[in-house]
Amino acid sequence: MIVTIGSLALLLALGLALAGVVSPALRHGGRPGRFPLGPVAIAGQVGLVTVAALALMAALVTGDFSLKYVATNSSLRTPFYYRVTALWAALEGSLLLWEWLLAAFAGLVLWQHRQRHRELMPWVTAIFSGVSAFFLGVLVFAGNPFERLSPVPLDGRGLNPLLEDADMFTHPPLLYAGFVALTVPYAFAMAALIAGKLDEGWIATTRKWTIAGWLFLTLGNLFGGWWSYHVLGWGGYWAWDPVENASFLPWLPATAFLHSIQIQERRGMLKVWNLGLLLMTFALCIFGTFAVRSGIIASVHAFGQSVVGPYYLGFLAATLLLSVGLLFWRMPRLRSENELDSLLSREASFLLNNLLFLALVFAIFWGTIFPLVSELAQGVKLTVGPPYFNQVAGPLLLALIALMGVAPLMPWRRASPEHLRRAFLPPLGLATLGMLALLAAGVRQPYALVAIFCCLFVLATIGSEFSRGALARHASTGEGYLQALATLVRRNNRRYGGYLVHVGIVAIALAVVGSNFYQLERQSTLRPGESLAIGSYRLTYQRLNEYDQPGRRVVEAQVSLEQDGRALEIIRPSKRYYDNFERQPQSGIIIRSTPLEDLYVVLAGWDSQGAASLLVFVNPMVLWLWLGGLILVFGTFVSLWPEPRPRQAVVPQPAKGVAVGA
């Protein structure tokens, strides 16, 4: 029954999606602005895809092993909550989740804007239906999650142990939500090009959905970094893996768009550029899903070999061809209303910001696909590792950090020498003082010092912006300093929320600098009673314990931990071997975090004589990576908070019987 319901729901949804694609070609009552078929098609897709997703989830929860997907990704021993997350644990289910989110977001957009953008909405719904038709077609013809299995096994294989983690609830859904949310601004941009409505009426909607998609992607990458950090046991959180790059690439042009759209709103410039950024963002979202699901790249995060790769390549090529064609068709009507007045201006800072983002996109994209290019050209797949990305992307990211401090200090149109002197000297002076303090503390690594100087400069700039605004409001209104600051942020939430986002980015940057330049690493094989010293820590190995748990075997090292000669606790790093995944042991990693550093301990191996090999890292500042993410989220919500409506003046009404002006 579940197979029939799910398969039929997907097939009917595909029919509605195809009907939605052609809906703008129809006319209702001879009036070109009315296309009732589009909303009906979207609503039908929402309902039918929801039925299909719930059907597959029910099969996973109840253990219906007549479905190949359930038998492969679940078992009777799999906890209930991980049976739910198994919905997106493999190729077919992840495609269904992608399509489910797409239908839900399309329905939400249609409901939100049913009375607005009347000329655009028919084309917006048609574009949503076109993207939906592609994913539904792949689900029906190439990656059907309702494929039957015969004979029916008594139990399933179970979920991959690496996926039995709380981040399974956050990392994949957030990434998919980011990819899908960024479909919304793309749909509006293409609808504006098709309809010829090239004014700024749809920009506010596009900006808010871009921020939403950007936030989802940011959180998805941060949760992915945390997952890699506390599960994989290699001591890091970002390895420039191809799948990691695929999730990071759309984030870059989306961030560039959120900066450059301010120039279009204020000066009427960069119209073609901004539309191109939205097109690039959506294309990279499709590339990201292709990279993970096609099996063409080797990654611990990727799915295995599949037949969906050619479908994705065809869809990506068609998307680029049609979108670029529309952009060139409308280009004569997208001329800028103003020109760049000076290189010393906020416009120029934002433009340089965009160029750096695009350089990053090219560098990371090229490094990601280079193994494929080398294999096609020479028959040998050459790998591109972290050294390439660190050497190429590192300086570009540092330049972007520095621009975060420069742009807020630059005025629109043109800066005078006097303005530059007054604006830049205080934050540069504070950053220099911070650098002198670090030098006095013994910090000597030149590249790290440059990076920290840029971060301190940005923090000083943002601090001066907040303090200058609060002092000005205090002087003009007499409010207390804290009240003046709160009112300032509330009434200029987009600007100051953006500053808070920059503070979060700086915290993340400082964590990256600290953990990359000052990481300590040591591996040693110890017999009972022997010790390993690293930094201020001493680890003394006591003994090895081995025991069985339901569905797995656990090998655990008991280690006493000291810091600066003071006993702290007993830690137990371990390895877990699961019954159906003996070749994929999972590390039980010990992470002890403080604001200054993390102690990271992995049981790397052991021998029959009772000796154990410990891999130990001291990772400075990593906690600020996650705290920076919290600050970033808070700043994003501040920037999205509805601005207070201006109070309307109350005109006193004359009393009855009194002649006005008598």
Helices and strands as residue ranges (DSSP letters): H 2-22, G 23-25, H 37-62, H 68-73, H 80-85, G 86-88, H 91-112, H 121-141, G 161-163, G 166-169, H 171-181, H 183-195, H 203-231, H 242-248, H 251-267, H 271-293, H 309-330, G 331-333, H 346-378, H 386-406, G 407-409, H 417-440, H 446-477, H 481-491, H 493-517, E 520-526, E 531-534, E 537-549, E 552-563, E 566-571, E 574-578, E 581-588, E 590-593, E 597-606, E 612-620, H 623-640
